[in-house]
Amino acid sequence: MSRHSPRVTPLLAAIVIASASVATASDDGWLRDEVWREHAHGVSLRPPADATLFERIVPDSVPWTLGGGGPKQVVLTDLAARFRLEPIRKELRRQRDREARRLLDAIVDDRTLTPRGHATFLAHSNDDALLRMEGHDGYAIRLYVRSTKNEVRVNQVGEAAIGQVAHETPSAVVTEQRKTKIADQPAVVLVYKIPDRQEGDRARVQSIVQLDRRHFAMLQLDVPHILLRDVRPIYRQVQNSIRITPQKELKQARHVLIEAGRQWLEGLNKKRLAAIVRPSQLLRIVQEGHQGNVDIGYLRVRTERTTELHMPGVAILVNARVRSNEHVHDTDSRFFLSLDGRHEMWKINTTARSAVRGAAASKPALSWAETGLRSGDRIEVHHQDLSGPNTRHWKRPPGYVSQVLVHLLDGLIPHEQPGEYGFYAYLPSDNELAFRTINVTPREEGGFLVLTRSSPKHGLSVAEYDAEGKLVARRMPGRRWLIPTDGEELARLWGAAESK
């Protein structure tokens, strides 16, 4: 890896800063003027002016890589390697006493201490929150959106929340429990005192609001109990700023965008698609950090005219390398679309191996593979990862775009006038069809900006193009950048072998 600053224009940098919501307190209290929005369920709020914001990062922070697997599975596999039972079994056999035999009988044929493949994992971490707001006074406010299998009322959710806190911290005491309304929706507010002799008592406030019968939002404050009286007015203002867009309005807005996308797709003829043959493009993947920017990988993207199964069409070939912690992920992808638009197929292969030299490098590589096929309106995806094979089927929805067009949308979508479009597209990182939005803004001095959200629950990417339609830079969720480069620079950053 190399430390190198990305070439970022002032305009794109300004947009990035604005999207990070750096703001001062508004006139009416402790909140920012900017509104933070959650796009899947229509929840929005205004964060505290003094808080640092952390959004949940989903696996598609770098596109075209990791398939539907991701680094979490690599971590889980490494965890399993550390808990092998064979050395323990050998030691028990050597001891030859009754207690050793009893332990041998207990572990039977188990190979590791990790849970079975069908086990359910319950994650309790900060990253599970859609938004985390950390204030200078030592408080943290988190926003969650949860779903239930069965229809429930908000008071039932409140009782379940009390039970969960009691399970996690048996000494916790409920000091306040009341029904209310938040954003005109039924809600409950719960306040806990959590004794802690070592670090001092803490307080937790939970505001749970019903979104529909199977979904609810929870705003949660965690703060030292001694500061609760000072911080709660800030929390109360955040709670009062919550707005919930009705699902009917969300569907109507989505329909308008889908219709705009569908009309544009109807005008995309064979000749225009066949004319898309671009030279190979090299892109650096740069991670933005507090101590500087670090190159963590690169992409090669190539477009070509080709024929598959006697069908003329367009293919996109993507080769990617991403270094994540102690692992290197290599991904080779190929996407094909017939010129008549009726058929597509794709293949994504990802291999993860150790980036550590020496003995650790002998660990076996891990692989994920995915193949997709669409014929007419039928979509079928076969996915193979560490958990085993999986096959899913869908019927093509209105406004659907192929994997090839997903890669070409920025260059094909009209950019002479401002426009906003919606599409449905398969998202490999989530292994599902997702609603994709694109917002195009032309610049007076030439060039244009493209703001893309690959699904309602994913972050926004911002790309800047020059007057000739060439990519200047793209900022991805997770503070990652895609920066155009050439073979010479790539060789300097990663070695001569990588630039070929």
N, C-alpha and C positions, 0 to 999 in steps of 0.2 A: 504494500500500500504506500501511497505517496501523498504528502500534503501539498495541495495546490489550490489556489483560489479560482473558482469558476468565473468565466467571463459573463458578468451579469450587467445588463443595461440599467440605467437609473430608473426607467419607467417600470420595468419588471420588479426591481427592488422596492420601489414605492408601493406597488400593489401587494407585494409580499408583506411589507411592514403593516399596511392597512389591514390585511387579512389576519395578522397576528393580534389585532385588537389592542394596540398600544394606545391607551386613552387616559384622559384625566377625569376626575369626578364630575358628574353632571350637577346642574344647579339644584336639583331636588334631593340630593343625598349623597350616598357613598357609592353609587353605581356608575358604570361606564355608560356612555351614550350609545355605543354599538350594541347590537342585539346578536347574541349567539343562537344559532338555529340547529335543531336536529331535524333531518330531512325525512326520516322514515315514518315518524309518527306525528310530526307537526308540532313538537315541543320547542319553545324558545324562551330565553330569559336574558337578563342583563347581568353580567358578572360584576363583582366589586371592582372599583377603580384601582385598589392597591394590590389586587391578587395577580399571581402568575397563573396562566392557564395551561393545562395539559389535556390534550384530546387523545382518545384511544386511537392507536395506530393499528390498522388491519394489514394483513399480509401482502396486499398489492401495492405497497409503497414503491416498489420498483416493478414496472409492468413486464409481462412476458416471462417472468422467472418464477421458479418454485412450483409451477403447476398448481395443484390444489393441496400440496403438502405443506412445506414451510419449515422454518427452523425449530418450531416447537417439537416436532416429531424427532428431530435429531437430538434435542436435549433429553427427551424421554428415553430414547435408545441408549444414550450415554449413561443415564441414571440406572437403567437395567444392568448395564455392564458392571456397575460398581456394586451390585448386590447379588452376584452369582452365588449360588448355594453349594456348588461342587467343592470348593475348598473347605467349607464348613462340614460337608458330608464326609470328606476324607478324614478330617480330624476326629469326628465322632466315631468313625469306624476304627480308628487307631486306639481310642480309649477303651473300648470293649467292656464298658460297665452298664448297669441297668439304666441309669439316667441317660447315657448316650444312646442306648437302643430306643428309649422312649422318644427322644428328640428325633431320631432317624425315622421312627414311625410317623411322627407328626408332620414332617416335611415331605414324606412319601417320595413322589417323583418330581416335586417342584424343582424348577431350574433357577428361579430368582425369587426375591422377596417383593418384587413389584406386583401390582394388581393384575388380574386376568385381563385379557384383551377386551372382554365385554363389560368391564367395570366402568362405572360412571364417575367422572372426576368433577368435583365441585370446586371451582376456583374462587378464592377470596383474595383479591389483590386490587391495588389501586388502578391497574390497567383495565379492570373490568368496568370501570365507570366510563360513561360517554364523555364526561367532562369533569376535570378536577381543578378546583380553584384554591390556590394556597395563598393565604394572606400573610402579611409581615408580622401580625400579632400571634402567629403560631396556630392559626385555625386552618381547617381544610373543609371545603364544601364540595360535595360530589353529586353528580346527577346520574341516575340509573333509569333505564327503561326495562321493565321485566314483563314476561308473559307467563301465562298459566295454561295448563291443558284443559281445565274445566272453567266454566263461567263462575266468577266470584264477584263479591261486592267488596268495596274498599275497606269496610270494617273487618271483614274476614282476613284481608291482606294485612291489616294492622295487627290483628292477633297473631298471625303467623310471624310478623316481624318481631314482635315481643318475644315469641318463643325462640326465634333464631338468636337474638341477642342474649337471651337467658342461657341458651346452649353454649354459645361462644364464651360468655362471661357470666358465670352463675351468680357472682356477687352484684351484678348490675341491678339497680332499683329504678322502677318507672316512677318519675316524680310528676308527670303530667300526661294526660291522655284525653284528647277532645276531638270531636267531630267538627268539621268546618267545610268551607268551599274554597277552592283555589282555581282561578280561571273559570269560574262558574261551574266547576265540576266537583262532585262529592270527594271529600278528602278527610284524612285524619292526621293529627299532629301528635307525635310521641316525643317525650323528653326523658332521658335516662341520666342517672348519676352512676359512674363506674369507678368504684374505689380502687386505688392503687397506692399502696404504702411506699413503694420504691420511687416512683416517678411523679407521684401526686395524682389526686383524683381527676378524672376526666368527665366531660359531659358529651352527650350525643343527642342531637335533635333530628328526627325524621319526619318529613312532610310527604305523605303518600297521597297521590291524586289519581283518580280513575280516568283512564283514557277511553277504554271500552270494557266490555265484560271479560276480556282475556288479556288486556294490557293495562299497565299502570306505570306511572313515573314516580320516582322517589328522590327527593332532595335531602341530602344528609349532611349535617354539620358535626364535625369532631373538633373539640377545643378543650384546653385545660379548664377544669370546672371553675377555677378562680377567675377566669376571663369570660365566662359565659354571659354575664350581665352586660359587659362592654361589647361583645361581638354579636350578640343575638339581634340587636337592631339592624346590623348589616345583613345578617341572614334573613331577617324578616323582609327587608326590602328586596332581596333576591327572590324570595318566595313570592312576594306580591307582583314581581315583574313577569312571572311565568305566564305565557300565553299558549293556548292549545288550538291549533287550526283543526276544525272539524274534518273528519275523514272524507266527507262529501266534497268539501272544497279542495282537498288534496287530490282527489280523483279527477275533479273537473280541471284543475290546473294541469295535471298529468295528461289528460286527454287532449288539451290544447297543444301541448308540446309534441305529443305523439302524432297529432294530425299534421303539424308543421314538418316533422321528420318524414312522415309517410309521403306527403306531397313532394318533398325534395327527392326521395328515393324513386318515385315514379318517373322523374325526369332524368334519372341516371341511366343512359342507354349503353348499349354494347360498345359503341365506338369510343365513348369517353372512358369506359372501363378498360378497354383494350389499349388505349393510349398511355396508360399509367405504367411506364417502365422507368424506374429511377436507378441511378447509380448506387452502389453500396454506400451506406452511411455508417460512420463510426461515432459512437456516443460514449462519453465518460459518464460514470455514475459517481457522484460526489456527495458525501455526507457532510452536512453543515453541522458544526459543533461550536461550543463556547471557546475552545482553544484552537480554532482554525478549521478549515475544510479539508477533508481527507478523501482521496480517491479510493473507493471500495469495489470498483468493478467497471465493466464496459459492456457495450452492446454493438453488434454488427447487424444491420438491417438491410436486406436486399429484396428488390421487387423484380419479377421476371414474367414474361409471357411463356406459357408452357401448355402441355396437354396431359390430362389425367383420364384414364379409362376412355380414351377416344373423345374426350371433351376438351375443346380449347378453353383456356382460362388464364387467370392471373394467380401467381403464387407469391407469398411473403415468406422469406426465410430469415429467422432471427437466431443469432447465437449470443449467449449472454454468460458472463462470469460475474459473480457477486461474492465478496468475502463478508461473512457474517460471524462475528466473534471468532471462534476457533475453527470455523468450517468454510470451505469454498464450495459454492454451488455453481455447477455448469449446466446450462440449459440449451438444448437444441430444439427449435420449433419450426414447423412448416405448416403454412395455412394455404389452402387452395380454394378458389371460387370459380365456377364455370361462368363464361361470358353471358349466358342467359340468366344467371342469378338463381337457377333452380337447384343447383347442387353445390355443396361445399364439403370439405374434409380437412381435418387438421391432426397433427401429432405433436405432442410436447413430451420431451424426455429430460428429466432433471437428475443429476447425480450430485450427491453431497459427500465430500471427503474431508479429512482432517487437513487443516492448514498448518499444523504444527510439524516441524521436522523432527527426525529422530525416531525413537521407539513408537511414539504416538501416531506416526504416519502409517504404521502397519495396520491400523484399524480398517476393517472392510468398509468399502464405500456403500452408501445408501442410495436407493434409486426410487424415483416416482415416474410413472408413465401415464399418458392420457391420449386417447384417440377419440375424435369426434366426427360424426357424419350427419349431413342433412340431405335428404332427398325430398324435394317439394316442401311440404309442411311438417315432415317428421324429422325430429332431431334426436339423435342418440349419442350418448357420451359414455365411454368406458374409462374408468379411472382405477389405477392400481397404485397403492401406497403402502406404508408399513402396516396399516390395519387390514389390508387385503383388497380384493377386487370389488368394484362397485359400478353398476350400470344404471343410468338414469335416462328417462325418455320425456320429451316435451312435444307439444304441438306448437308450431311457429306462431307467435302472437303478432298482432298488427304492429307495424313499425319496427319489425325485427331487422337487425343488420348482421351480416356475416362477420366472422373473425377477420377476414381480409379487409373488409370495409372499416372495421374498428381501428385498424392500423392506419388507414388512409383518410379517415374522416377529416382530420385537421386540414389537409391539403385540398380536399374535394368540396367541403362545405362552403357555400357562398360567404365571402368576407368583404364584399364591397359595401354592404349595409349591415347595421347591427341585426342580430338574429339570435333566437333561442330555439333549440330543437330537443326533442326527446326520442329515444329509441329503446328497444329491448335488445339486449345482447347477452350472449353467454359469457360468464365471468369465471375463468379458470381458477382463480384464487379462492372463490367461494363455491365452485362446482354447482352453479345455479344460473338461471336466467335473471338478469338484473335490469332495472330501469336506469338508463344512462342519459345524462343531460349534457348539452354542449351550448355554451354561450359565446358568440363571436362579436368582438368589438373592433371595428376598423380605427386606425389612427390617422389623424389629419396629415401628419408628415409622411405617411406611407407605412405599410405593414399593418399587422393586426394582432389582437390577442385572442386566445382561445382558452376558455375556462371549462374544464371537464370534471364531471363527477361520475365515476364508473358505477356507482350504485348509491341509493339514498343514505346508506350507513357508512359510506367511505368518504374520505376527505377530498378536498378540491385540489386539482392540479391546474397550474397557470402556465401557459406557453406563450412565448412571444415570437412572432415571425417578422422578417424584414419585408421590404417592398417587393422583393422578388419571390416571396413565399418560402424562404429558407428559415429553418428553425434557428433562433438565436439562443434560447435556453428554455427549459421546462422545469418548474419547481413542483415536486411531487409531495404527497403527504409524508410526514415523518422527516421533514427538512432534508429531503434528498433532491438532487438536481440531475437532470440529463443535459449534458453540454456537448455540442458537436465538436469533433476533433478530427485529426488525420492520423495516418499511419506513423508519421515521424514522432508526433507528440505521444501517441500510444506506446511506441517503442521506448521512449524515454521514461514513461511512467511505469510500464509493466515489463519491459524487456523486449528484445527484438523478435522473439518467437510469437509474441502476442499481436504484433502489428500486421501479420500476414493475412 
